[in-house]
Amino acid sequence: MSTVIDREAAPTPEAAPPAPKRRPLLLTDSPLGRRLTLPAALVLAIASGLLAVLAFPPYGAWPLAAVSVAGFGAAVHRRRLRGGLGVGFVYGMAFFLPLLAWSSTQVGQWPWLFLCGLEALATGLLGMGLAACSRLIDTHRWTWAPLTGVAWVAEEALRARQPFGGFTWGNLAFSQADSPTAAAIWLGGAPFLSFLVALSGGFLLAAGFALAVHLHGSQASPRLPASRESAPPPRRTAGIRRAAAFTAAAALTALAPLALPIDATAPDGEQINVAVVQGNVPRLGLSFNEQRRAVLDNHVQATLDLADAVNEGRADRPDLVMWPENASDIDPLANEDAYDRISQAAAAIGAPIVLGGIVHKDDGTRANMTIVWDPEDGPVYMYSKRHPVPFAEYVPYKAFFSTVAGWIDPRMSEGLDNVAGFEHGQNAGIVEVGDYTLSGLICFEIAFDAETRASVLDGAQLMAVGTNNATFDANEAKQQLAMVQLRSIEHGRDGLMASTVGVSGFTDHTGEVFQATEFNTAAVIQSDLTLSDRSTPASTVGILPEAVLTGAALVALACAFLINLKHRRSQT
């Protein structure tokens, strides 16, 4: 007996549903080739930004600046323009928010966030530019490192000038004060030093890419017989060799400046003895006017104590005494009591005092000044700060920004209304103390190439910087002292920084710091410094390296756009 099977009635196994497509976690395809997924790129951008912070004081892990550049380059490579802009902005916020956290200690979070956002826009543009150059880089791989170098210089050149006169804090060069690469600033200034740091980062990026290609190729290749594993063919080791060569190039770029003859322009002039007074600032229990008077009294008293030590033979008599910015927030020219107190200190020490003071002018304006106070003649020379801080010492487009600030927080508008409104000084960048000439730089002017070089060309024999760090913290003070170190190397000058609360210290033409003070302490430091009238290569060439490197970046960007346009037309 046979059984007839109805095939149509028999159940058929259901077709298995297609497996869901797994989204790539790390790499994805793009028209230009494999690139990082957006989440991976953002994580890498944030990590790279945080690594860059560790390269700057107070941490000082300077090699991480180049590693950060490499990570940034990997995050934006082969992205679209808007992707490069976004990833670059995220990198900038991850970098500037912690680096500039000191700017929020007294003024609040909104100015800090706005400042970081403005700075991050520049790194966003950098990310867009590097993304636009992806096809050029993939076509001519040798361009990756130099293109990275010139692109960073162009970004920093933009930040140094816009908006509102620029803000150079966070330039790669300022992370290198204690590195062997720092000597390069003697040859071509801060932009050239930033170029070398970014160039090193570009080499590391190229090394990482070569290694990644090698590993990807190795994983895709069949396993060799055991007898041949000990001697892999050349095609299997080419990637490793390239990665090693690029890594060696990065190390050589960082170390090569050690060979520069920076001692050739070491100071060789007269030696003078300089005392720096850090009077410190009272924190609690005083009204604003009482605070200002207490700060002045602190510096007067410290100078009187130094005079007693000199008279008793416990200290050398200085040729000049340096007080910091805002040592006299009370106008010493208009206030008779302040005038008399400063004159008392100068007469007791028997030497000129170079001090920072706020001066009210007849036309109603105010100026942040460095004043030379002679023991016999009183105030004999004044330098007015040429580059006041926007939104802290003056408000550009005040009516507009006060209105906008009022929409966000009425306290912000009130704060802008209380900004002093200092004038921009038009004088030469020096102060003359008898036969000696010092730079007249005040506070963050030391961060600007043009102001610093101009003071040297105007005759500064000593790199002297007065600053008031009382509204910030020790991190800001240490970052600023690193700038003085680098400017001393750049222009072959002994230097000093005098701060109200610290960090004060002396530097020499090699960038060495000595007698650095503690933060939030009263202190007097004293040292023999050597004057100099020499010019370094950086002093001579000025803006030329920055102009050439920025021009090279613009040429590279133009070539990249032409290559992209040609490719797009070939696809239509």
C-alpha positions in Angstrom: 0.0 0.0 0.0 1.5 3.2 -1.0 1.0 6.6 0.5 0.5 9.6 -1.7 2.0 12.8 -0.4 0.4 16.0 -1.3 3.5 18.2 -1.9 1.4 21.3 -2.2 -0.2 20.7 1.2 3.1 19.9 2.9 4.4 22.7 5.0 7.4 24.4 3.6 10.1 25.8 5.9 9.9 29.6 6.2 12.8 31.5 4.7 15.0 32.8 7.4 14.8 36.6 7.7 17.9 38.4 6.5 20.4 39.1 9.3 20.3 42.7 10.4 23.1 44.7 9.0 25.7 45.4 11.7 26.7 49.0 11.9 30.5 49.4 11.8 32.0 50.5 15.1 35.3 51.9 14.0 35.7 52.1 10.2 33.3 52.7 7.4 33.4 53.2 3.7 33.4 56.6 2.1 33.9 57.9 -1.5 37.6 58.4 -0.6 38.1 55.1 1.1 37.9 53.7 4.6 37.6 56.3 7.3 36.6 56.4 11.0 32.9 56.3 11.7 31.5 59.5 13.1 31.3 58.2 16.7 34.8 57.0 16.6 36.0 60.2 15.1 34.3 62.3 17.8 35.8 60.1 20.5 39.2 60.4 19.0 38.8 64.2 18.6 37.8 64.5 22.3 40.7 62.3 23.5 43.2 64.2 21.3 42.0 67.6 22.6 42.4 66.4 26.2 45.9 65.0 25.4 46.8 68.5 24.1 45.9 70.0 27.5 48.4 67.7 29.2 51.2 69.1 26.9 50.8 72.6 28.5 51.7 73.8 32.0 51.2 72.8 34.7 51.5 69.2 33.3 54.2 69.8 30.8 54.0 66.5 28.9 55.2 68.2 25.7 55.4 65.2 23.4 51.6 64.8 23.7 51.2 68.0 21.6 52.4 66.1 18.5 50.3 63.0 19.4 47.3 65.3 19.7 47.9 66.7 16.2 48.1 63.1 14.9 44.9 62.1 16.5 43.1 65.2 15.2 44.4 64.5 11.6 43.1 61.0 11.8 39.7 62.1 13.0 39.1 64.5 10.1 40.7 62.5 7.3 38.4 61.6 4.4 35.4 63.4 5.9 33.1 65.8 4.1 33.7 69.6 4.8 30.9 69.8 7.3 32.1 66.7 9.0 35.6 68.2 9.3 34.1 71.4 10.7 32.1 69.6 13.3 34.9 67.2 14.4 37.3 70.1 14.5 35.0 72.1 16.7 34.5 69.2 19.1 38.3 68.9 19.3 38.6 72.6 20.0 36.1 72.5 22.8 37.7 69.4 24.4 41.0 71.3 24.3 40.1 74.9 25.2 37.5 74.2 27.9 40.0 72.7 30.4 43.0 74.7 29.2 41.2 78.0 29.8 39.2 76.9 32.8 41.1 79.6 34.8 39.2 82.3 32.9 36.0 81.4 34.7 37.3 81.7 38.2 36.1 85.3 38.7 34.0 86.2 35.6 31.8 83.2 35.6 31.0 80.4 33.1 29.4 82.3 30.2 32.5 84.4 29.2 34.6 81.2 29.5 32.2 79.2 27.3 32.0 82.0 24.7 35.8 82.4 24.6 36.3 78.6 24.2 33.6 78.5 21.5 35.3 81.3 19.5 38.6 79.5 19.7 37.1 76.2 18.8 35.6 77.7 15.6 39.2 78.1 14.4 40.0 74.5 15.0 36.7 73.7 13.2 38.0 75.6 10.2 41.3 73.7 10.5 39.4 70.4 10.5 37.4 71.5 7.4 40.6 72.5 5.6 42.4 69.2 6.4 39.2 67.2 5.3 39.2 69.1 2.0 42.8 68.0 1.5 42.1 64.3 2.0 42.2 63.4 -1.7 45.4 65.4 -2.2 47.0 63.6 0.7 45.8 60.2 -0.5 47.2 61.0 -4.0 50.5 62.2 -2.7 51.1 60.6 0.6 54.4 62.5 1.2 52.4 65.7 1.6 50.6 64.6 4.8 53.2 65.7 7.3 54.2 69.1 5.8 50.6 69.9 4.9 49.6 69.2 8.6 52.4 71.6 9.7 51.4 74.5 7.5 47.7 74.1 8.2 48.2 74.4 12.0 50.3 77.6 11.4 47.6 79.1 9.3 45.0 78.3 12.0 47.1 79.9 14.7 47.8 82.9 12.5 44.0 83.4 12.2 43.4 83.0 16.0 46.2 85.5 16.7 44.4 88.2 14.8 40.6 87.5 14.9 38.3 88.2 16.4 38.9 91.4 18.4 42.6 91.4 18.0 43.0 87.7 18.5 43.9 85.3 21.4 47.0 83.1 21.1 46.6 81.0 24.2 46.8 77.4 23.3 49.2 77.8 20.3 51.3 74.6 19.9 54.5 76.6 20.5 53.5 77.5 24.0 53.4 73.8 25.1 57.1 73.4 24.3 59.0 75.6 26.8 60.8 72.6 28.4 61.2 70.6 25.2 64.3 70.2 23.0 62.2 71.6 20.1 61.9 75.0 22.0 65.2 76.1 20.5 63.6 76.4 17.1 61.8 79.5 18.3 65.3 81.2 18.2 65.4 80.6 14.4 61.9 81.4 13.2 59.7 82.5 16.1 56.7 80.9 17.6 55.0 80.1 14.2 58.0 78.1 13.2 58.1 76.2 16.5 54.4 75.4 16.1 55.1 74.2 12.5 57.7 71.7 13.8 55.4 70.4 16.5 52.6 69.9 13.9 55.1 68.5 11.4 56.0 65.9 14.0 52.4 65.1 14.5 51.9 64.7 10.8 54.8 62.2 10.7 53.2 60.2 13.5 49.9 60.3 11.7 51.5 59.0 8.5 53.3 56.3 10.6 50.0 55.2 12.2 48.3 55.0 8.7 51.2 52.9 7.3 50.9 50.5 10.3 47.2 50.3 10.0 47.4 49.5 6.3 50.0 46.8 7.1 47.9 45.2 9.8 44.8 45.2 7.6 46.7 43.7 4.7 48.3 41.0 7.0 44.9 40.0 8.3 43.6 39.6 4.8 46.5 37.5 3.6 46.7 33.7 3.9 49.0 32.3 6.6 52.4 31.5 5.3 53.8 28.0 5.7 55.8 27.6 8.9 59.0 27.2 7.0 58.6 30.7 5.6 57.2 32.6 8.6 60.7 33.4 9.8 61.4 35.4 6.6 58.3 37.4 5.6 58.5 38.7 2.0 59.2 42.4 1.5 55.6 43.3 0.7 54.6 42.2 4.2 57.3 44.3 5.9 57.0 47.5 3.8 54.3 49.0 6.0 56.4 48.4 9.1 59.4 50.0 7.5 57.4 53.0 6.5 55.9 53.4 9.9 59.3 53.2 11.5 60.7 55.7 9.1 57.9 58.2 9.8 58.3 57.7 13.5 62.0 58.4 13.2 61.3 61.5 11.2 58.9 62.7 14.0 61.6 62.2 16.6 64.3 63.9 14.5 62.0 66.9 13.9 61.6 67.3 17.7 65.3 66.8 18.5 67.0 68.6 15.6 66.7 72.1 17.1 69.1 71.0 19.8 71.8 71.6 17.2 71.0 75.3 16.8 73.7 77.7 18.0 71.5 79.7 20.4 74.5 80.7 22.4 75.7 82.7 19.5 73.3 85.5 20.5 73.6 85.1 24.3 73.4 88.3 26.2 76.9 89.9 26.5 76.2 93.3 27.9 76.2 94.9 31.3 75.0 93.0 34.3 72.4 94.6 36.5 70.8 93.4 39.7 67.0 93.2 39.6 64.6 92.6 42.5 61.0 91.4 41.8 58.4 92.1 44.5 55.4 89.8 44.6 53.3 91.6 47.2 50.3 89.2 47.1 46.6 90.1 47.3 44.3 89.9 50.3 41.3 87.7 49.6 38.6 88.3 52.2 37.2 90.9 54.5 38.0 94.1 52.6 35.9 96.3 50.3 37.1 96.9 46.7 38.8 100.2 47.6 40.4 98.7 50.7 41.7 95.8 48.6 43.4 98.1 46.2 45.0 100.0 49.0 46.1 96.8 50.7 47.7 95.6 47.5 49.7 98.8 47.2 50.7 98.7 50.8 51.9 95.1 50.4 54.3 96.0 47.7 55.5 99.1 49.5 56.1 97.2 52.7 58.0 94.4 50.9 60.2 97.0 49.3 60.8 98.7 52.7 61.8 95.3 54.1 64.2 94.7 51.2 65.7 98.1 51.9 66.3 97.1 55.5 68.0 93.9 54.4 70.2 95.9 52.0 71.1 98.4 54.8 72.0 95.5 57.1 74.1 93.8 54.5 71.8 90.8 54.1 71.0 91.6 50.5 72.6 93.5 47.5 71.2 96.8 46.6 69.3 96.3 43.3 69.7 98.5 40.3 66.0 98.5 39.8 62.9 97.0 41.5 60.0 95.5 39.5 56.5 95.6 40.8 53.7 93.7 38.9 50.8 94.9 36.9 48.1 96.6 39.1 50.5 97.0 42.0 48.8 100.4 42.3 45.2 100.2 41.1 44.8 103.6 42.8 46.0 106.2 40.3 49.4 107.2 41.8 49.5 110.4 39.8 46.2 111.7 41.0 46.2 110.2 44.6 48.6 112.0 46.8 48.7 109.3 49.4 49.6 106.6 46.8 52.2 109.0 45.3 53.8 109.5 48.7 53.9 105.7 49.5 55.6 104.8 46.3 58.1 107.6 46.7 58.8 106.4 50.2 59.6 102.9 48.9 61.8 104.2 46.1 63.7 106.5 48.4 64.3 103.7 50.9 65.6 101.2 48.4 67.6 103.9 46.5 66.7 102.5 43.1 64.0 103.1 40.5 60.8 101.1 40.9 59.1 99.9 37.7 55.4 99.4 38.6 52.1 98.7 37.1 49.4 101.3 37.7 46.0 102.5 36.5 46.1 106.1 35.3 43.1 108.4 34.8 43.6 110.9 32.0 42.2 114.4 31.6 39.9 113.3 28.8 38.2 110.8 31.0 39.9 107.7 29.6 42.0 105.3 31.7 45.2 103.5 30.8 46.9 100.4 32.1 50.5 101.6 32.5 54.0 100.6 33.4 55.5 103.5 35.3 59.2 104.2 36.1 59.4 105.8 39.6 62.7 107.5 40.3 63.8 107.8 43.9 64.3 111.6 43.5 62.1 112.7 40.6 59.1 110.4 41.0 57.3 109.2 37.8 59.7 109.8 34.9 58.6 107.3 32.2 55.3 105.6 31.3 54.3 102.8 28.9 50.6 102.4 28.1 49.4 98.9 27.3 49.0 98.7 23.5 46.9 95.5 23.4 44.3 95.6 26.2 42.1 92.5 26.7 38.8 92.6 24.9 35.8 92.3 27.2 38.0 92.6 30.3 39.8 95.9 29.7 37.6 97.3 27.0 34.4 96.2 25.2 34.3 96.3 21.4 30.9 97.3 20.0 29.7 97.8 23.6 26.1 98.7 23.0 25.5 95.6 20.9 27.3 93.1 23.2 25.6 94.7 26.3 22.2 94.1 24.8 23.0 90.5 23.8 24.5 89.8 27.2 21.4 91.1 28.9 19.3 88.6 27.0 21.4 85.8 28.3 22.0 87.0 31.9 21.4 90.5 33.2 24.5 90.1 35.3 26.6 89.7 32.2 25.3 93.0 30.9 26.1 94.7 34.2 29.6 93.2 34.1 30.2 94.6 30.6 29.0 98.0 31.8 31.6 97.9 34.6 34.6 97.2 32.3 37.1 99.9 32.7 37.4 100.9 29.0 41.2 101.2 28.8 42.6 103.0 25.8 45.0 101.4 23.4 48.5 102.7 23.9 50.3 104.2 20.9 53.8 104.4 22.4 56.9 102.2 21.8 56.9 98.9 23.6 59.6 99.8 26.1 60.3 101.5 29.4 63.5 103.3 30.0 65.1 103.1 33.4 68.1 105.4 33.5 70.6 103.8 31.1 68.7 100.5 30.8 65.8 99.7 28.5 63.2 97.0 29.4 60.3 95.7 27.4 57.1 97.3 28.5 55.0 94.2 28.0 51.9 93.9 30.3 50.2 90.6 31.0 49.0 88.7 27.9 50.9 91.0 25.5 53.8 88.5 25.9 51.6 86.0 24.0 51.7 88.1 20.8 54.6 87.8 18.4 54.3 91.3 17.0 54.2 93.1 20.4 57.1 91.1 21.8 59.3 91.6 18.7 58.4 95.3 18.5 59.7 95.8 22.0 63.0 94.2 21.1 63.3 96.3 17.9 62.5 99.4 20.0 65.6 98.7 22.1 64.5 96.4 25.0 67.6 94.8 26.5 65.7 92.7 29.0 62.4 90.8 28.6 60.4 92.1 31.5 56.7 91.3 31.9 54.4 92.6 34.7 51.2 90.7 35.2 48.3 90.4 37.6 47.2 86.8 38.0 45.0 87.5 41.1 41.8 86.8 39.3 43.0 83.5 37.8 44.8 80.5 39.2 48.3 78.9 39.2 47.7 77.1 35.9 47.3 80.4 34.1 50.3 81.8 35.8 52.5 78.8 34.8 51.3 78.9 31.2 52.2 82.6 31.1 55.7 82.0 32.6 56.2 79.4 29.9 55.7 82.2 27.3 58.3 84.3 29.0 60.7 81.3 28.8 60.1 81.0 25.1 60.4 84.7 24.4 63.7 84.7 26.2 65.0 82.0 23.8 63.4 83.7 20.8 65.1 87.0 21.2 68.2 86.0 23.2 67.2 88.0 26.3 67.3 87.4 30.0 63.8 87.8 31.3 61.5 88.1 34.3 57.9 87.9 35.2 56.6 89.9 38.1 53.1 88.8 39.3 50.9 90.1 42.1 50.3 86.6 43.5 52.7 84.4 41.5 54.2 82.8 39.6 57.1 85.3 39.4 60.5 84.2 38.2 63.6 84.9 36.1 64.5 83.3 32.8 67.7 83.2 30.7 68.3 82.9 26.9 68.2 79.1 27.1 64.7 79.2 28.6 65.8 78.0 32.0 63.6 79.3 34.9 65.1 80.1 38.3 63.8 81.5 41.6 60.2 80.8 40.6 57.8 81.8 43.4 54.9 79.9 44.9 51.3 81.0 44.1 49.4 83.1 46.5 52.4 84.0 48.6 54.3 87.2 49.3 57.9 87.0 48.0 60.9 89.0 46.9 63.4 87.5 44.5 66.6 89.0 43.3 69.2 88.1 40.6 71.9 89.5 38.4 70.7 89.7 34.8 72.7 90.4 31.6 71.5 93.1 29.2 71.6 92.5 25.4 71.5 94.5 22.3 71.9 91.5 20.0 69.4 90.3 17.4 68.5 86.6 16.9 67.4 85.2 13.5 63.8 85.3 14.8 64.1 88.9 15.8 65.4 89.7 12.3 62.9 87.8 10.1 59.8 88.6 12.1 56.6 87.7 10.4 58.3 86.1 7.4 58.2 82.4 8.5 54.5 82.7 9.5 53.7 84.4 6.2 55.5 81.8 4.1 54.0 78.8 6.0 50.5 80.3 5.9 50.9 81.0 2.2 51.9 77.4 1.7 48.8 76.3 3.5 46.6 78.4 1.2 48.4 77.1 -1.9 47.9 73.5 -0.7 44.2 74.2 -0.1 43.8 75.6 -3.5 45.5 72.5 -5.1 43.2 70.3 -3.0 40.1 72.1 -4.3 41.3 71.8 -7.9 41.9 68.0 -7.5 38.5 67.6 -5.9 36.9 69.6 -8.7 38.7 67.6 -11.4 37.6 64.3 -9.8 34.0 65.5 -9.5 33.9 66.4 -13.2 35.4 63.0 -14.2 32.5 61.3 -12.5 29.8 63.2 -14.4 
